Amino acid sequence: MKNEHRIRVLAGGMVLISLLFALFFSRWWLWLAAFVGVNLIQSVYTGFCPAEKILARIFPEKPQP
């Protein structure tokens, strides 16, 4: 799986978790969904995505033969 796909899965999962936590625990969890959305938007304009850096260290890309 490419890191781009991993980032999308991570972002979508964080938003869903945030919504579930807001539903069952506290509305303050909606700030997590807002943070993820703002981070996705800023990464388009700046080219910097913290999740990309973290995932690149966890799952280094294998060289193609």
Secondary structure, 3 states (H helix, E strand, C coil): CCHHHHHHHHHHHHHHHHHHHHHHCCHHHHHHHHHHHHHHHHHHHHCCCHHHHHHHHHCCCCCCC
